[in-house]
Amino acid sequence: MSTPEIRPATEADLPSVTEIYEHAVRYGTATFELIPPDLAEMTRRFRALMDGGFPYLVASLEGRVIGYAYAGPVPAAAGLSLHGGEFGLSAARRSTAAASACC
């Protein structure tokens, strides 16, 4: 399997990030949200983090966003999500390490 590329996120990545997070909200236990935010809300959150100078990264494999990581101000929690867990912990560890290095 190829190694995912970890890079800064752009607004063009947000449809994929929104899809990944929707799955996490609906089927996961790592968020307290009950209703998945739409693309407009995810864009608002992304811009707020970017305006604050916080890191927001994506993991991509063969041109497809498979995960993301970000850090934000307290009380906002750091976030990490991978597409359905299908890519294992490698991308999660690399994304988390890269986000931590940015702070």
Secondary structure, 3 states (H helix, E strand, C coil): CCCCEEEECCHHHHHHHHHHHHHHHHHCCCCCCCCCCCHHHHHHHHHHHHHCCCCEEEEEECCEEEEEEECCCCCCCCEEEECCCCCHHHHHHHHHHHHHHHC
